[in-house]
């Protein structure tokens, strides 16, 4: 009994020490935890609740309408076009940003001359705001001032490239600007992952006579899975909330051809003064974010736990 009591005493003595371990860091995290719970979680629940109400200029929690806002949302052509544009922009942006970023990272990983200068130039567009990027590419794609006019002045007078005024391909004009800005950031993430790979891997591949491109595809990429997952989540979050790039470049035009969900939400809430419908649209955007975050959380935490 004495030994048992001693063991229990030691366990009880350890529990307070674990509780108060790193207390300064825990106290410092309290404001952020409070902000996350009250501002983010609280406002999210508040928004979801009011998406089931007939809120107009001001929230109306007593005017419950159930799923009416969601039925109206998915029956509106403008919302369907915004979802279609987001799907096209998102899929192309994911594939092209990861591909271009990986190719650029692989080239810089070969330790070429003036690497720091080239990396800075490629990353520079990411330092610009989406508004500046949108305006810059609006001028570049302007048929009277930009690329089309320049090529015609060179001598190719039949050349035509005017995506921002063509409703069928306007979203691809927005896509060009988005990839130009985001590929450099993806490159930096992937390059950091490549530089973290043990040099012995490259020595072994050279001894075996494996070409560099096969080493990247069959050895380096599988080893960089966490980096790719992180890049995928960051790109997806930016895609879902894309707004200022579209507003600066096309204002949603021609007509509503380049409409996106974030722009739809802002206009319904502040211009049409229909908070209920805007909240319903923002709730659907939240679900799309969860579709990305839940698999990522499982891959990062659930997979490790099961392993």
N, C-alpha and C positions, 0 to 999 in steps of 0.2 A: 504493500500500500504506500509505503514511503517513496518508493521509486516512482510509482504511478503519480503520486501527488506532485513529485518534483517535476516530472515531465509535463503535467498539466500546467504547473506554474510557469515553466519555461515558455509554453505555447501562449499563455495569457500575456506574458511579458513581451513576446515578439509582436503581438497584434497591435498594441499602441504604437510601437516603433514604426511598423509598416504604414499605419494610418497617418502618422505625422512626418513620414519621409518625404523630402522635397516639398515641404509645406509652403515655402516661399513661391515656388513655381505654381503650385495649385492655387494659391491666393491670387497670383497675378493673372491666372486664366479665368477667374470668376467673371470679370466684365465681359470677356468674349463669350463665355458660356451663357451668361444672362442675355447678351445680345442675340445669340443664335436661337435661344429658346423663345424669347419674347418677340423679337423683331421678325426673324425669319420664319420660325415654326408658327408663331402666333398669327402673323399676318397671312401666312399661307392658308391656315385653317379658316381665318376670317374671309379670305377671298373665295375659298371653295364654298363656304356657307352661302355667301351672297350671290354666287353664281346660280343658285336655285331660287332667287328672289327677283321681283320686278323692280330692280333698282334703276333709277334713271340718272338725274343730275346728282342726287345724293343717295347713299345707301338706305334701303328700305327693308330692314330685317323682318318686318311683320307681313310683307307682301310675298308669301311663299307661292311659287308657281311650279315647283318640281323640275322636270326635265324640259320644260318649254324652251328655255334659252338654248339648250343643247340641240333640240330638234330644229329650231330656227337657224342655229349656227351651221349645222351640216346640210341644211337645205339652201344655204345661200351660195350662189355661184362665186362670189368674191372670195369667200373662205376656201372653197374647193380649189380655186386657182392658186391661192397662196400656199396651200398644202402641196399642190403639184410642183410649184416653183421651188419650195423648200426641199422636196424630194430630189429634184434634178440638181439643184445647187449643192445639196448635202452629199449626194452620192459622188458627183464629179469632184467636189472639193476634197472629200476624203481620199479618193483614189489618187487624184493628181497631186495633192499636197504631200501625201506619204511617198509617192513615187519620186516626185521631183526632189523632195527633201532628202530622201535616201540616196539618190544618185549624187546630189551635191555633197552630202556628208561623206560618201564613199570616195569621191574625188579629193576632197580636202584631207581625208584620212591617210592619203598616200603621201602626206607631208610635202606638198608642192611648194614652190617658191612663192613668196608674198602671200602666204596663207592668211595671215592676220588681216591684211588689207582686203583680200577677196572676201573673207568671212564678214568683215564689217560692212562692205558694200552690199552683200546679199542680205544681211540682217537689217540694214538701214530701213527698208520699207515698213518693217514691223514697228519701228519707233514712231511712225506717223499714225495719226488718228484715222478712223475709217472715213470721216468727213473729208479730210485732205486727200485721202486715196481716191474717194469717189469723185471729187471735183477734178483731180488730176487726170483720171482715166476718162472722165466726161469730155475733157478737152482733147485727149489723145484720140478718142474714138469719134470725135466730131468730124463729119465728112468734109466740112469746109475749112477746118483748121488743122486737123490731126493727120492720122496715118493715111487715110484715103487721099487727101489732098497732096501729101508729100509724095506718095507713089505716082500719082498722076503727073505731078510736076517733073518727075524723073523721066517720064516718057510713056508709062503704061496708062494710057488715058481711059481704057475700059475697066480698070481696076475698081471694084466696088467692095467696100467693107464698112457697113453702117449698122451694127447690131443694135444700138440703143434706140433706133427709130423703127425697128422691125419687131412687131409683137411676137413673132414666132421664135425669134432667137435672142430677144433682149436679155433673158436670164443668163445667157452665156456671156454677154458683155459684162454683166455684173460679176460673173464667175471669174473672168480674167483678172479683174481688179482684186478680188478676194484671194486668189491663188498667188498673185504677185506680192501681196502683203504677207500672207501667212506661211509661204514655203520656207522663208529664211528661218523662222522660228522653229519649224519642224526640223530643218537641217541642223540647227544647234542642238536640239534634244537628241537626235540620232547620233550626231558626232560625239557628244558626251558619252553616249552609250558605247560607241565603237572604241573610244579611247579607254574605256574601262575594261576591255577584254584583254586577257593575259597575252603577253607577247609570245608565249610558248605556243599558243594556238597557231600563230602565223609561221613560226619556225617549223612546226610539225607539218603544216600544209606545204611549205616550200620543200621540205625534205621528201615528202610524198609526191612532189611534182604536180600538185593541184593548182590549177589556174586561180588567179585572184578573184575573178568573178564567181567561180564556183564556191570559193571559200566564203564570200559574202552571202551567197544565196543559201547554201546548205549548212553552213556552220555559224556564221555571224548572226544572221537573222533569227534563227531559233534561240540563240543565247541572249538576244535583245528583246525577248517577248515582253518583259515588264515595261521597257522603254516605249515599245510600240503601243502597248495598252494605254499608257499615260498620254502619249501623243494623240491617240484616238479619242480619248475622253475630252481632252482640251479642245481639239478641233470640233468635236460634236457639240460641245457646249457653245462654242462661238457660232456654229452654223444655226443652231436653234434660235438664238437671240439676235441674229443679224437684223439690223434695222437702219442704222445711220449710213451704212454703205449704199443701200438702196435709195434712201431719201436723198442723199447728196448726188447720186449718179443719175437717177431716173425719176425720182418722186413717185415711184410705183407705176409709171407709164411705160409705153403708150397706153392710155386708158388705165386698165388695172392689170396689164400683162406681166408686170414684174412685182406684183403684190406679194408680200411675205407675212407670215402670222404675226410677228412682232409689230409690224406697221398697222396691221388690221386691229390689234388690241389697242394700240395707242389712239388711233382715230376713233374707235367706238367709244372709248372711255372719255376722251377730252374734246372731240369735235362733235360726234353724234350724241354725246351725253347719254349713253346707254351703258351704265356700269354693269348691269346684269349680264348683258351679252359679252361685254369686254372681259368680265371675270370668267365667264364660261370658256372663252377662247384662251385666256391665260391658264386656266386649269388644264385644258388639253395640251398646252405647251409644257406644263409641269409633268404631265404623264409621259410626254415624249422624252423629257430629261431623265425621268425615272427608268425608262426603257433602256437608256444608255448606262446609267449609274449602277443599276442593280446587277447586270452581268459583270460590270467592272469590279464591283465590290465582291462578288462571288469569286471571280478569278483571282483577285488579290488577297482575299482573306479566307474565303471558304475553301478554296483549293489548297492553301497552305495548311489549314486546320485539318482537312481530310488527309493530307499527306503525312 
